[in-house]
Amino acid sequence: MNGKGGYGLKHVIWDFNGTILDDLELAVESLNSVLRARDLPVVTVGEHRERFRFPVSEYYRDLGLEVDGDSFAALSDEYHEYYMRYVSTCPLHEGVDDLMGQLADRGVHQYLLSAMHEPLLKRCVESLGIESYFEAIFGLDDRLAQSKVLRGRELCEAHGIDAERAVLIGDTEHDIEVARDLGVLPVAAAWGHQAPGMFDANVALLADSPSGARRLLAVERVIVA
């Protein structure tokens, strides 16, 4: 990915929760509110980072929650009722705003691709004042957080994304799966909802912070140092 003058990056697809938004503790608190209501054991932040996975329904099943039929939709509504009450207190991860600004200054096209319900996603982005960074915001049409693959394909088609000059930055194995499906370079954001050890050994770029992601991209010569 080496363009003229050593600068080949044209598109960055961002995940939102855990990657841009520092909502890890709130997500665990929201989940624990669901677990407590059913007298199930709660999880710590560390346990969550070691166990969280997609589809989210399977993670819930692992924790002893009933997810068959309409049960998961009801659980998701309950989770989001708590989550949306406090999400305005969640900041951006330190360094994310700087990285997005640097990319924007260099003319890189940026997009959001999230498993969050799209209306909620747009509300959160607007409340943070970062909507101007993104040419498109793609979420899901429900709260079930099943898969971003189809929405990712739609995003790439709608915006003519050149996969050879694009990266996807996300904090879960599912983001890596999506990136590979789209043919873009995956960057594992190991500062979010999954611990570094949750990513497979074939992930070439794994960063422990937004500033670390920038350094990795600079080493790969997809952004200027």
C-alpha positions as CSV (number, residue, x, y, z in Angstrom):
1,M,0.0,0.0,0.0
2,N,2.6,2.5,-1.1
3,G,1.3,5.4,-3.2
4,K,3.2,8.4,-4.6
5,G,5.6,9.9,-2.1
6,G,5.2,6.8,0.2
7,Y,1.6,7.6,0.9
8,G,-0.9,5.1,-0.3
9,L,-3.8,5.0,2.2
10,K,-7.0,6.4,0.7
11,H,-9.8,4.9,2.9
12,V,-10.1,4.1,6.6
13,I,-13.1,2.1,7.8
14,W,-13.5,2.5,11.6
15,D,-15.4,0.4,14.1
16,F,-17.1,2.5,16.8
17,N,-17.7,0.8,20.1
18,G,-14.5,0.1,21.9
19,T,-12.4,1.4,19.0
20,I,-13.4,5.0,18.8
21,L,-15.7,5.2,21.9
22,D,-14.2,4.2,25.3
23,D,-17.4,2.4,26.4
24,L,-15.9,-0.8,27.7
25,E,-16.8,-0.3,31.4
26,L,-20.3,0.9,30.4
27,A,-20.8,-2.1,28.2
28,V,-19.9,-4.4,31.1
29,E,-22.1,-2.5,33.5
30,S,-25.0,-2.8,31.0
31,L,-24.5,-6.5,30.6
32,N,-24.2,-7.0,34.3
33,S,-27.5,-5.3,34.8
34,V,-29.1,-8.0,32.6
35,L,-27.2,-10.8,34.4
36,R,-28.2,-9.5,37.9
37,A,-31.8,-9.4,36.9
38,R,-31.7,-13.1,36.3
39,D,-29.5,-14.0,39.3
40,L,-26.6,-15.0,37.0
41,P,-22.9,-14.4,37.8
42,V,-21.6,-11.0,36.7
43,V,-18.5,-10.5,34.7
44,T,-15.5,-8.2,35.3
45,V,-14.0,-6.0,32.6
46,G,-11.0,-8.4,32.3
47,E,-13.3,-11.5,32.0
48,H,-15.4,-9.7,29.3
49,R,-12.3,-8.9,27.3
50,E,-11.2,-12.5,27.4
51,R,-14.7,-13.9,26.5
52,F,-16.6,-11.3,24.3
53,R,-17.3,-12.5,20.8
54,F,-19.6,-12.3,17.8
55,P,-22.3,-13.0,17.3
56,V,-23.1,-11.4,20.6
57,S,-26.0,-13.8,21.1
58,E,-23.4,-16.6,21.5
59,Y,-21.5,-14.6,24.1
60,Y,-24.7,-14.2,26.0
61,R,-25.4,-17.9,25.7
62,D,-22.0,-18.6,27.2
63,L,-23.0,-16.5,30.2
64,G,-26.1,-18.5,30.8
65,L,-28.6,-16.2,29.2
66,E,-31.5,-17.6,27.1
67,V,-31.1,-16.3,23.6
68,D,-33.5,-18.6,21.5
69,G,-36.6,-17.3,19.8
70,D,-37.4,-13.7,20.8
71,S,-35.4,-13.9,24.0
72,F,-32.3,-12.3,22.6
73,A,-34.1,-9.4,21.2
74,A,-35.7,-8.7,24.6
75,L,-32.2,-9.0,26.3
76,S,-30.8,-6.6,23.7
77,D,-33.5,-4.1,24.4
78,E,-32.9,-4.4,28.1
79,Y,-29.1,-3.9,27.6
80,H,-29.6,-0.9,25.4
81,E,-32.0,0.7,27.8
82,Y,-29.2,0.8,30.4
83,Y,-26.5,1.6,27.9
84,M,-28.2,4.5,26.3
85,R,-28.9,6.1,29.7
86,Y,-25.2,6.6,30.3
87,V,-23.4,6.5,27.0
88,S,-23.1,10.3,26.9
89,T,-20.6,9.9,29.7
90,C,-18.2,7.8,27.6
91,P,-15.3,9.7,26.1
92,L,-13.3,9.0,22.9
93,H,-10.3,6.8,23.4
94,E,-7.2,9.0,24.0
95,G,-5.5,9.6,20.7
96,V,-8.4,8.7,18.4
97,D,-9.4,12.3,17.7
98,D,-5.8,13.1,16.8
99,L,-5.5,10.2,14.5
100,M,-8.8,10.9,12.7
101,G,-7.7,14.6,12.4
102,Q,-4.4,13.6,10.9
103,L,-6.0,11.3,8.4
104,A,-8.5,14.0,7.5
105,D,-5.7,16.5,7.0
106,R,-4.1,14.1,4.5
107,G,-7.3,13.7,2.5
108,V,-8.0,10.1,3.6
109,H,-11.7,9.2,3.3
110,Q,-13.1,7.9,6.6
111,Y,-16.2,5.8,7.3
112,L,-17.9,4.2,10.3
113,L,-19.0,0.6,10.2
114,S,-20.6,-0.6,13.4
115,A,-22.8,-3.4,14.7
116,M,-24.7,-0.8,16.6
117,H,-28.3,0.1,15.6
118,E,-27.8,2.8,13.0
119,P,-30.1,5.4,14.5
120,L,-28.4,5.0,17.9
121,L,-25.0,5.1,16.3
122,K,-25.7,8.4,14.5
123,R,-27.0,9.9,17.8
124,C,-23.8,8.9,19.6
125,V,-21.6,10.2,16.9
126,E,-23.4,13.5,16.7
127,S,-23.2,13.9,20.5
128,L,-19.5,13.5,20.4
129,G,-19.1,16.1,17.7
130,I,-17.1,13.8,15.3
131,E,-19.6,13.4,12.5
132,S,-17.6,15.7,10.2
133,Y,-14.8,13.1,10.0
134,F,-17.0,10.5,8.3
135,E,-18.3,10.4,4.7
136,A,-20.7,7.7,5.7
137,I,-22.0,6.1,8.9
138,F,-23.2,2.5,8.5
139,G,-24.8,0.6,11.3
140,L,-27.3,-2.3,11.5
141,D,-31.1,-2.1,11.2
142,D,-31.6,-3.8,14.5
143,R,-30.1,-4.1,18.0
144,L,-29.0,-7.7,17.7
145,A,-25.3,-7.1,16.7
146,Q,-25.1,-10.2,14.5
147,S,-22.7,-9.4,11.7
148,K,-21.3,-6.4,9.8
149,V,-20.2,-8.3,6.7
150,L,-23.2,-7.4,4.5
151,R,-23.2,-3.7,5.6
152,G,-19.4,-3.6,5.0
153,R,-20.0,-4.8,1.4
154,E,-22.7,-2.2,0.9
155,L,-20.4,0.5,2.3
156,C,-17.6,-0.4,-0.1
157,E,-19.9,-0.6,-3.1
158,A,-21.7,2.6,-2.3
159,H,-18.5,4.6,-1.9
160,G,-16.2,2.9,-4.4
161,I,-13.7,1.9,-1.8
162,D,-10.4,0.6,-3.4
163,A,-9.6,-2.3,-1.1
164,E,-5.9,-2.2,-2.0
165,R,-5.7,1.3,-0.5
166,A,-8.0,0.7,2.5
167,V,-7.7,-0.4,6.1
168,L,-10.3,-1.4,8.7
169,I,-9.5,-0.5,12.3
170,G,-11.6,-2.5,14.9
171,D,-11.3,-4.0,18.3
172,T,-12.8,-7.5,17.8
173,E,-12.1,-10.7,15.8
174,H,-15.2,-10.0,13.9
175,D,-13.7,-6.7,12.6
176,I,-10.8,-8.8,11.3
177,E,-13.2,-11.2,9.6
178,V,-15.0,-8.3,8.0
179,A,-11.8,-6.7,6.8
180,R,-10.7,-10.0,5.2
181,D,-14.1,-10.4,3.6
182,L,-13.8,-6.9,2.1
183,G,-10.2,-7.5,1.1
184,V,-8.9,-4.5,3.1
185,L,-6.0,-4.5,5.5
186,P,-7.1,-5.2,9.1
187,V,-5.7,-3.3,12.0
188,A,-6.6,-5.0,15.4
189,A,-7.4,-2.3,18.0
190,A,-6.4,-4.2,21.1
191,W,-7.4,-1.4,23.4
192,G,-11.1,-2.2,23.2
193,H,-13.6,-5.0,23.9
194,Q,-11.2,-7.9,23.2
195,A,-7.8,-8.6,24.8
196,P,-4.8,-8.9,22.5
197,G,-4.7,-12.7,22.9
198,M,-8.2,-13.0,21.4
199,F,-6.9,-12.1,18.0
200,D,-5.5,-14.9,15.8
201,A,-1.8,-15.1,15.1
202,N,-2.3,-14.1,11.5
203,V,-3.2,-10.5,12.3
204,A,-0.3,-8.6,10.9
205,L,-1.1,-5.3,12.5
206,L,-2.1,-5.2,16.2
207,A,-1.9,-2.0,18.2
208,D,-2.4,-1.4,21.9
209,S,-3.5,2.2,21.5
210,P,-4.6,4.7,18.8
211,S,-1.1,6.2,18.9
212,G,0.3,2.7,18.4
213,A,-2.0,2.2,15.4
214,R,-0.6,5.4,13.9
215,R,2.9,4.2,14.4
216,L,2.1,0.8,12.8
217,L,0.5,2.5,9.8
218,A,3.6,4.7,9.5
219,V,5.9,1.7,9.5
220,E,3.8,0.1,6.8
221,R,4.1,3.3,4.9
222,V,0.4,3.9,4.5
223,I,0.6,7.2,6.4
224,V,3.4,9.6,6.6
225,A,5.5,9.5,9.8
